[in-house]
């Protein structure tokens, strides 16, 4: 029997402390998530598409300017959104918000009128207010009930000849405001979690005109670069989706503005300068060209992701090789626009047979070989999938709406009132707390001021 009573007492104590514990825990978790968010912008983050080998190379290069990089990586600070601690914190915040929301809804939407006034909450017990009214208790008792009914809904009343105790709740706006607030947080965080666990991102891919690229990741989408408008930083891509309901269309893709097609986002990373090379003999018979390590082709396309990038093309049947270097600009030679250095060497020799800067399409004749050079433009493109984005935006809108409702229609008040005295005068004592997003003290002070005005009107 004693053990049952102890368990019941502990349960009551837990539920009494719940209004205090939930805001503290919820606020702490939100601050922790905010800290994680700040760190993702302060510390370099490992791209999610790197292979383990690429990640090792990335970490080694980072170590040169950040000596503690390996330690930061081991504790998860260089890949925060993929770290177990961050995801556990995110899930715990969602769970805490759900419990907080459920408790707020329970307090506001399912109140039950009881026969006994409940004990003071820890927040209410911190402080109270006292008023003295110079009227007899019997005469003033009716005014008390009238005043309290104006203030809120009387949930419990314990009358006696010498005193009366009341317990009130008020603030439907606070109930719905809190509900919107917590529901918005839950939706937003669920969207973030869903996006992190189900989303994906491809590494930047270099595309040249007419070159197809299969996006992969379980999609049947193929992208081909149609053309590039370098002046306006706009590219046109041909997106084709295989399977039932096959669809194909050309879409404009602008730098700095993501394009969403079939639920997949495409990002125009940057424009690449490039060259197209073809070789023929004097009779215009095509000659094979070969990139080292590749197969022989009639046409070779070269892209230069960085200014000063060097590429080599072989003419295996003639013992020649072509050295090309692409520059986005070369002011020291008078070029403030893209230009290419093209040199033709005989294998094993250091002196070039031909060397010149090329700006436009041109034809180069070297030892009975005609080299046709065409300038082209490519792009670097990236695809990514974020399934929870709509949930996150919906949650933020619900959060904003709930906050506005809570501010405009007031929080959820809980008020304990004790009235006692005799024929010489009445003493009124009141304690209160506010269950609404943890804004206890300012709202409680406002509630007491409102209550004092009501006493002055009725006294």
C-alpha positions as CSV (number, residue, x, y, z in Angstrom):
1,X,0.0,0.0,0.0
2,X,2.8,2.4,0.9
3,X,4.6,1.5,-2.3
4,X,1.5,2.3,-4.4
5,X,1.2,5.6,-2.6
6,X,4.9,6.4,-3.3
7,X,4.5,5.6,-7.0
8,X,1.4,7.7,-7.3
9,X,3.2,10.6,-5.5
10,X,6.1,10.4,-7.9
11,X,3.7,10.4,-10.9
12,X,1.9,13.4,-9.6
13,X,5.3,15.2,-9.0
14,X,6.4,14.4,-12.5
15,X,3.2,15.8,-14.1
16,X,3.4,18.8,-11.9
17,X,7.0,19.5,-13.1
18,X,6.2,18.7,-16.7
19,X,5.3,22.3,-17.6
20,X,8.7,23.4,-16.4
21,X,10.8,20.6,-17.9
22,X,9.3,20.6,-21.4
23,X,10.1,24.2,-22.3
24,X,13.6,23.9,-20.9
25,X,14.3,20.7,-22.8
26,X,12.6,21.9,-26.0
27,X,14.5,25.2,-25.9
28,X,17.8,23.5,-25.2
29,X,17.4,21.2,-28.1
30,X,16.4,24.1,-30.4
31,X,19.5,26.0,-29.3
32,X,21.6,22.9,-30.0
33,X,20.2,22.6,-33.5
34,X,20.8,26.3,-34.1
35,X,24.4,25.7,-33.0
36,X,24.8,22.8,-35.4
37,X,23.4,25.1,-38.2
38,X,25.9,27.8,-37.4
39,X,28.8,25.3,-37.4
40,X,27.8,24.1,-40.9
41,X,28.5,27.6,-42.1
42,X,31.6,28.2,-40.0
43,X,33.4,24.9,-40.6
44,X,34.0,23.3,-44.1
45,X,31.6,20.4,-44.7
46,X,32.4,17.2,-46.6
47,X,30.2,17.0,-49.8
48,X,27.8,14.2,-49.4
49,X,28.6,12.7,-52.9
50,X,32.3,11.9,-52.2
51,X,33.5,8.3,-52.2
52,X,35.5,7.1,-49.2
53,X,38.7,7.5,-51.2
54,X,37.7,11.0,-52.4
55,X,36.8,11.9,-48.8
56,X,40.3,10.9,-47.6
57,X,41.9,13.2,-50.3
58,X,39.5,16.0,-49.3
59,X,40.5,15.6,-45.6
60,X,44.2,15.6,-46.4
61,X,43.9,18.8,-48.5
62,X,41.9,20.4,-45.7
63,X,44.5,19.4,-43.1
64,X,47.0,21.8,-44.7
65,X,45.1,24.8,-43.7
66,X,43.2,23.3,-40.7
67,X,45.5,21.1,-38.6
68,X,42.7,19.8,-36.4
69,X,40.6,18.6,-39.4
70,X,41.0,14.9,-38.6
71,X,39.8,15.3,-35.0
72,X,36.9,17.5,-36.1
73,X,36.0,14.9,-38.7
74,X,36.0,12.1,-36.2
75,X,33.6,13.9,-33.9
76,X,31.3,14.6,-36.8
77,X,31.8,18.4,-37.1
78,X,33.0,18.2,-40.7
79,X,29.9,16.2,-41.8
80,X,27.3,17.5,-39.4
81,X,24.1,16.7,-41.3
82,X,25.3,13.0,-41.6
83,X,26.5,12.7,-38.0
84,X,24.5,10.4,-35.7
85,X,24.5,13.1,-32.9
86,X,22.9,15.6,-35.1
87,X,20.2,13.2,-36.4
88,X,19.5,12.0,-32.9
89,X,19.1,15.6,-31.7
90,X,16.8,16.3,-34.5
91,X,14.6,13.2,-33.7
92,X,14.6,14.1,-30.0
93,X,13.5,17.6,-30.8
94,X,10.7,16.3,-32.9
95,X,9.6,14.0,-30.1
96,X,9.8,16.7,-27.4
97,X,7.8,19.1,-29.6
98,X,5.2,16.4,-30.1
99,X,4.9,15.8,-26.3
100,X,4.8,19.5,-25.7
101,X,2.1,19.9,-28.3
102,X,0.0,17.0,-26.9
103,X,0.3,18.4,-23.3
104,X,-0.7,21.9,-24.4
105,X,-3.7,20.5,-26.3
106,X,-4.7,18.4,-23.3
107,X,-4.6,21.5,-21.0
108,X,-6.5,23.7,-23.4
109,X,-9.0,21.5,-25.3
110,X,-9.9,18.8,-22.8
111,X,-10.4,20.6,-19.5
112,X,-12.6,18.9,-16.9
113,X,-14.4,20.8,-14.2
114,X,-13.4,19.2,-10.8
115,X,-14.7,19.5,-7.3
116,X,-11.3,20.3,-5.8
117,X,-8.8,23.0,-6.6
118,X,-5.5,21.4,-7.8
119,X,-2.3,22.3,-6.0
120,X,-0.2,25.2,-7.3
121,X,2.2,24.5,-10.1
122,X,5.9,25.2,-9.4
123,X,5.8,28.2,-11.7
124,X,2.7,29.7,-10.0
125,X,4.2,29.1,-6.5
126,X,7.2,31.3,-7.3
127,X,5.2,34.4,-6.7
128,X,1.7,35.8,-6.3
129,X,-0.3,39.0,-5.8
130,X,-2.5,40.1,-3.0
131,X,-5.3,42.7,-3.0
132,X,-7.4,44.1,-0.1
133,X,-11.0,45.2,-0.7
134,X,-12.8,47.0,2.1
135,X,-16.0,45.1,1.8
136,X,-17.6,42.3,3.7
137,X,-17.0,38.8,2.5
138,X,-20.7,37.9,2.2
139,X,-21.3,41.0,0.1
140,X,-18.3,40.5,-2.1
141,X,-18.6,36.8,-2.8
142,X,-20.9,37.3,-5.8
143,X,-18.6,39.9,-7.3
144,X,-15.7,37.5,-7.1
145,X,-17.5,34.9,-9.1
146,X,-18.7,37.5,-11.6
147,X,-15.2,38.8,-12.0
148,X,-13.6,35.4,-12.4
149,X,-16.1,34.4,-15.1
150,X,-15.1,37.5,-17.1
151,X,-11.4,36.4,-16.7
152,X,-11.8,32.8,-17.8
153,X,-13.5,29.5,-17.3
154,X,-13.8,28.4,-13.6
155,X,-12.6,24.8,-13.6
156,X,-12.8,24.1,-9.8
157,X,-14.3,25.9,-6.8
158,X,-14.0,25.1,-3.1
159,X,-16.4,27.4,-1.2
160,X,-16.6,27.7,2.6
161,X,-18.0,30.3,5.0
162,X,-14.6,31.8,5.8
163,X,-12.9,31.5,2.3
164,X,-13.3,30.4,-1.2
165,X,-10.8,28.9,-3.6
166,X,-11.0,29.0,-7.4
167,X,-9.1,27.5,-10.3
168,X,-9.5,29.0,-13.8
169,X,-8.2,28.6,-17.3
170,X,-8.5,31.0,-20.2
171,X,-7.0,31.7,-23.6
172,X,-8.3,29.7,-26.6
173,X,-6.1,31.7,-28.8
174,X,-3.1,30.5,-26.8
175,X,-4.2,26.9,-27.2
176,X,-4.5,27.1,-31.0
177,X,-1.4,29.4,-31.2
178,X,0.6,26.9,-29.2
179,X,-0.8,24.1,-31.3
180,X,0.2,25.9,-34.5
181,X,3.6,26.7,-33.1
182,X,4.5,23.1,-32.1
183,X,2.9,21.5,-35.2
184,X,4.8,23.9,-37.4
185,X,8.1,23.0,-35.7
186,X,7.3,19.3,-36.0
187,X,6.5,19.6,-39.7
188,X,9.6,21.7,-40.4
189,X,11.9,19.4,-38.6
190,X,10.3,16.3,-40.1
191,X,10.9,17.8,-43.5
192,X,14.5,18.4,-42.7
193,X,15.0,14.9,-41.4
194,X,13.2,13.3,-44.4
195,X,15.4,15.4,-46.8
196,X,18.6,14.4,-45.0
197,X,17.7,10.6,-45.0
198,X,16.0,10.2,-48.3
199,X,17.6,13.0,-50.3
200,X,20.7,12.8,-52.5
201,X,23.0,15.0,-54.5
202,X,25.2,14.2,-57.5
203,X,28.7,15.6,-57.9
204,X,29.1,18.4,-60.4
205,X,29.1,16.9,-63.9
206,X,30.7,18.6,-67.0
207,X,28.4,18.6,-70.0
208,X,29.2,19.5,-73.6
209,X,26.6,20.1,-76.3
210,X,24.8,17.0,-77.4
211,X,26.4,15.0,-74.6
212,X,23.8,12.9,-72.7
213,X,24.0,12.4,-68.9
214,X,21.9,9.9,-67.0
215,X,21.1,11.3,-63.6
216,X,20.7,7.9,-61.9
217,X,19.7,7.4,-58.2
218,X,16.7,5.3,-59.3
219,X,15.4,7.9,-61.8
220,X,14.9,7.4,-65.5
221,X,15.9,10.9,-66.3
222,X,18.5,11.8,-69.0
223,X,19.9,15.3,-69.5
224,X,21.5,16.7,-72.6
225,X,23.1,20.1,-73.0
226,X,21.3,21.9,-75.9
227,X,23.1,25.2,-75.9
228,X,24.8,27.8,-73.8
229,X,24.1,31.6,-73.6
230,X,27.4,32.7,-72.1
231,X,26.5,36.4,-72.1
232,X,23.4,35.9,-70.0
233,X,24.7,33.0,-68.0
234,X,21.9,30.8,-69.2
235,X,22.0,27.2,-70.5
236,X,19.3,25.2,-72.2
237,X,19.0,21.6,-71.3
238,X,17.0,18.8,-72.9
239,X,15.4,16.7,-70.2
240,X,14.1,13.3,-71.2
241,X,12.2,10.9,-68.9
242,X,12.0,7.2,-69.9
243,X,9.2,4.8,-69.0
244,X,5.4,5.2,-68.9
245,X,4.3,8.7,-69.9
246,X,7.6,9.5,-71.6
247,X,8.3,13.2,-71.6
248,X,10.9,15.3,-73.3
249,X,11.4,19.1,-73.2
250,X,14.0,21.8,-73.4
251,X,14.3,23.9,-70.2
252,X,16.2,27.2,-69.6
253,X,18.6,26.8,-66.7
254,X,20.0,30.0,-65.1
255,X,23.0,30.4,-63.0
256,X,22.1,31.0,-59.4
257,X,18.5,29.8,-59.9
258,X,17.7,26.1,-59.5
259,X,15.4,24.4,-61.9
260,X,12.9,21.8,-60.7
261,X,11.8,19.1,-63.2
262,X,10.0,15.9,-62.3
263,X,10.7,16.5,-58.6
264,X,14.5,16.7,-59.3
265,X,16.4,20.0,-58.9
266,X,19.1,21.0,-61.3
267,X,21.8,23.6,-60.5
268,X,23.9,25.4,-63.1
269,X,27.2,25.5,-61.3
270,X,29.3,27.4,-63.8
271,X,30.2,27.8,-67.5
272,X,33.2,26.0,-68.9
273,X,35.3,27.1,-71.8
274,X,36.3,24.3,-74.3
275,X,37.6,23.3,-77.7
276,X,36.5,20.8,-80.3
277,X,39.4,19.3,-82.3
278,X,39.3,17.4,-85.6
279,X,42.2,16.4,-87.8
280,X,42.3,15.6,-91.5
281,X,45.0,15.1,-94.2
282,X,45.3,17.3,-97.3
283,X,42.6,15.2,-99.0
284,X,40.2,15.9,-96.1
285,X,40.4,12.3,-94.9
286,X,39.6,12.2,-91.1
287,X,42.6,11.2,-88.9
288,X,42.1,9.6,-85.5
289,X,42.7,11.6,-82.4
290,X,43.3,10.2,-79.0
291,X,43.3,11.4,-75.4
292,X,45.9,9.6,-73.3
293,X,44.3,6.5,-71.8
294,X,41.3,6.8,-74.1
295,X,40.2,5.4,-77.5
296,X,40.8,6.9,-80.9
297,X,38.0,9.2,-82.1
298,X,37.4,11.4,-85.1
299,X,36.5,14.3,-82.8
300,X,37.9,15.2,-79.4
301,X,36.1,17.7,-77.1
302,X,38.1,19.3,-74.3
303,X,36.8,21.3,-71.4
304,X,38.8,23.5,-69.1
305,X,37.2,23.7,-65.6
306,X,40.1,25.9,-64.3
307,X,42.0,28.7,-66.0
308,X,45.4,27.4,-67.0
309,X,44.3,23.8,-67.2
310,X,46.4,21.8,-69.7
311,X,45.2,18.9,-71.9
312,X,47.1,16.7,-74.4
313,X,45.7,15.1,-77.5
314,X,47.7,12.5,-79.5
315,X,47.9,11.9,-83.3
316,X,49.2,8.3,-82.9
317,X,49.5,7.6,-86.7
318,X,51.8,10.6,-87.3
319,X,53.9,10.7,-84.1
320,X,52.5,14.1,-83.1
321,X,50.8,15.4,-80.0
322,X,48.8,18.6,-79.4
323,X,49.2,20.6,-76.1
324,X,46.3,22.9,-75.3
325,X,45.9,25.3,-72.4
326,X,42.7,27.1,-71.7
327,X,42.6,30.5,-70.0
328,X,39.4,32.4,-69.0
329,X,41.5,35.5,-69.5
330,X,45.2,36.4,-70.0
331,X,45.7,40.1,-69.3
332,X,49.5,39.9,-69.5
333,X,49.2,38.9,-73.2
334,X,46.3,41.4,-73.9
335,X,43.4,39.0,-73.6
336,X,40.6,39.9,-71.2
337,X,38.4,37.1,-72.5
338,X,38.8,33.3,-73.0
339,X,41.8,32.3,-75.0
340,X,43.6,29.0,-75.8
341,X,47.3,28.3,-76.3
342,X,47.7,25.5,-78.9
343,X,51.0,23.9,-79.5
344,X,51.9,21.0,-81.8
345,X,54.9,18.8,-81.0
346,X,56.6,15.9,-82.6
347,X,56.9,13.1,-80.1
348,X,60.1,13.3,-78.1
349,X,60.9,16.8,-79.1
350,X,60.6,20.0,-77.0
351,X,60.5,22.6,-79.7
352,X,56.9,23.0,-81.0
353,X,56.1,22.8,-84.7
354,X,53.3,25.3,-84.1
355,X,52.5,27.6,-81.2
356,X,49.9,30.3,-81.0
357,X,47.0,31.8,-79.0
358,X,43.6,31.1,-80.4
359,X,40.4,33.0,-79.7
360,X,38.0,31.9,-82.3
361,X,37.4,29.0,-84.6
362,X,40.5,28.4,-86.8
363,X,42.4,25.9,-89.0
364,X,46.0,25.0,-88.4
365,X,48.1,23.3,-91.0
366,X,51.2,21.4,-89.8
367,X,53.1,18.8,-91.8
368,X,50.4,17.9,-94.3
369,X,47.9,17.7,-91.4
370,X,44.9,20.1,-91.1
371,X,43.7,20.7,-87.6
372,X,40.2,22.2,-87.3
373,X,39.7,24.0,-84.0
374,X,36.2,25.1,-82.9
375,X,35.5,26.9,-79.7
376,X,32.7,25.5,-77.6
377,X,31.1,26.2,-74.2
378,X,30.1,23.6,-71.7
379,X,28.6,23.8,-68.3
380,X,29.0,22.1,-64.9
381,X,25.7,20.9,-63.7
382,X,24.5,19.2,-60.5
383,X,21.3,17.4,-59.6
384,X,19.8,16.9,-56.2
385,X,16.6,15.6,-54.6
386,X,15.1,17.1,-51.4
387,X,11.9,15.3,-50.6
388,X,11.1,17.2,-47.4
389,X,11.3,20.8,-48.7
390,X,7.6,21.2,-49.0
391,X,7.0,19.9,-45.5
392,X,9.6,22.3,-44.2
393,X,8.0,25.3,-45.9
394,X,4.5,24.2,-44.8
395,X,5.8,23.8,-41.2
396,X,7.4,27.3,-41.3
397,X,4.1,28.8,-42.4
398,X,2.1,27.0,-39.8
399,X,4.7,28.1,-37.2
400,X,4.2,31.7,-38.3
401,X,0.5,31.5,-38.2
402,X,0.5,29.8,-34.8
403,X,2.8,32.5,-33.4
404,X,0.5,35.3,-34.7
405,X,-2.5,33.6,-33.2
406,X,-0.8,33.2,-29.8
407,X,0.3,36.9,-29.8
408,X,-3.0,38.3,-31.0
409,X,-5.3,36.2,-28.9
410,X,-3.2,35.7,-25.8
411,X,-1.6,32.7,-24.1
412,X,-3.2,29.9,-22.1
413,X,-3.6,31.2,-18.5
414,X,-4.0,29.1,-15.4
415,X,-5.0,31.0,-12.3
416,X,-5.5,30.1,-8.7
417,X,-7.5,32.5,-6.5
418,X,-8.1,32.5,-2.8
419,X,-10.6,34.8,-1.2
420,X,-11.0,35.1,2.6
421,X,-12.0,37.7,5.2
422,X,-14.9,38.8,7.4
423,X,-17.3,41.7,7.7
424,X,-14.4,44.2,7.9
425,X,-12.8,43.4,4.5
426,X,-11.7,40.9,2.0
427,X,-8.2,39.7,1.1
428,X,-7.7,38.3,-2.4
429,X,-4.6,36.3,-3.3
430,X,-3.8,35.0,-6.8
431,X,-1.2,32.8,-8.3
432,X,-0.8,32.1,-12.0
433,X,1.3,30.6,-14.7
434,X,1.2,30.8,-18.5
435,X,1.5,27.6,-20.6
436,X,2.5,29.1,-23.9
437,X,5.9,28.7,-25.5
438,X,7.6,29.3,-22.1
439,X,6.7,33.0,-21.9
440,X,5.8,32.7,-18.2
441,X,6.7,35.9,-16.3
442,X,5.7,38.7,-18.8
443,X,2.3,37.1,-19.5
444,X,1.7,36.3,-15.8
445,X,2.4,39.9,-14.9
446,X,0.0,41.1,-17.6
447,X,-2.6,38.7,-16.2
448,X,-2.3,40.1,-12.7
449,X,-2.6,43.7,-14.0
450,X,-5.8,42.7,-15.8
451,X,-7.1,41.0,-12.7
452,X,-6.4,44.1,-10.6
453,X,-8.4,46.3,-12.9
454,X,-11.3,43.9,-12.6
455,X,-11.2,44.1,-8.8
456,X,-11.1,47.9,-8.9
457,X,-14.3,47.9,-11.1
458,X,-16.2,45.6,-8.8
459,X,-15.0,46.9,-5.5
